[in-house]
Amino acid sequence: MLEPIAILKENITSVIHDLGDVMVYMISPGIVVSEYYKDVVLDLALAKEINSVVAKLGNGKAYPQLFLACPGQSVTKEVRDWSATEVSNQY
């Protein structure tokens, strides 16, 4: 597992969920962080898994989110379309 970026490390307030291509965790004062690894292709299955983890971290409540992209990261059209739906934006 990679480590969260140093500047955020001391502010982590939750378990770090390592999903293989992305780490998802919460920092103080209540911001959900999605930190992506190098050369990630964000497909619909991973996007939905991240959404599920975000729901658990926030106990079903919406929180601001910080997306830390990486060099080489790309997103499928399917994810771009899904991310515009109400379901994907409830947390």
C-alpha positions in Angstrom: 0.0 0.0 0.0 1.2 3.5 -0.8 1.2 6.2 1.8 -1.1 9.2 1.6 0.6 12.4 0.6 2.5 13.8 3.5 0.6 17.1 3.8 -2.6 15.2 4.5 -1.3 12.4 6.6 -1.6 14.1 10.0 -5.2 15.1 9.3 -6.6 11.6 8.5 -9.6 10.8 10.7 -10.7 7.5 9.2 -9.5 4.1 8.1 -7.6 4.3 4.7 -9.5 2.2 2.2 -7.0 0.9 -0.4 -8.9 -0.1 -3.5 -5.9 -1.1 -5.5 -5.9 1.9 -7.8 -7.1 4.6 -5.3 -6.9 5.3 -1.6 -10.1 6.7 -0.1 -10.1 8.3 3.4 -11.5 11.2 5.4 -9.5 14.2 6.7 -10.3 16.8 9.2 -12.5 18.9 9.0 -14.7 16.4 7.2 -13.4 16.1 3.7 -13.3 12.8 1.8 -10.1 12.3 -0.2 -9.8 10.0 -3.2 -6.0 9.7 -4.0 -5.3 8.0 -7.2 -2.2 6.0 -8.2 -0.1 6.4 -11.4 -1.7 5.4 -14.7 -5.2 4.6 -13.4 -8.1 4.1 -15.7 -11.2 4.9 -13.7 -13.9 2.6 -15.0 -17.5 2.3 -13.9 -16.9 -0.7 -11.5 -14.1 1.3 -9.7 -16.2 4.5 -9.6 -19.1 2.6 -8.0 -16.8 1.0 -5.5 -15.4 4.4 -4.6 -18.9 5.8 -4.2 -19.8 2.9 -1.9 -16.7 3.6 0.3 -17.5 7.3 0.4 -21.1 6.5 1.6 -19.6 4.3 4.4 -17.1 7.0 5.5 -19.7 9.6 5.7 -22.4 7.3 7.2 -24.7 8.1 4.3 -24.2 11.9 4.7 -22.7 14.1 1.9 -19.3 15.6 2.5 -17.0 17.7 0.4 -14.6 15.6 -1.7 -11.0 16.2 -2.8 -9.9 14.3 -5.8 -6.1 13.9 -6.1 -5.5 12.9 -9.7 -2.2 11.4 -10.9 -0.2 11.5 -14.1 -1.6 9.2 -16.7 -5.0 8.9 -15.1 -8.0 8.6 -17.4 -11.7 8.2 -17.0 -14.0 6.2 -19.3 -17.0 7.8 -21.0 -19.3 5.5 -19.0 -17.9 7.0 -15.8 -18.3 10.6 -17.1 -21.9 9.9 -18.0 -22.6 8.1 -14.7 -21.0 10.9 -12.6 -23.6 13.4 -13.9 -26.4 11.3 -12.4 -28.1 12.0 -9.1 -27.1 8.5 -7.8 -23.4 9.2 -8.1 -23.7 12.6 -6.4 -25.6 11.7 -3.3 -22.6 11.6 -1.0 
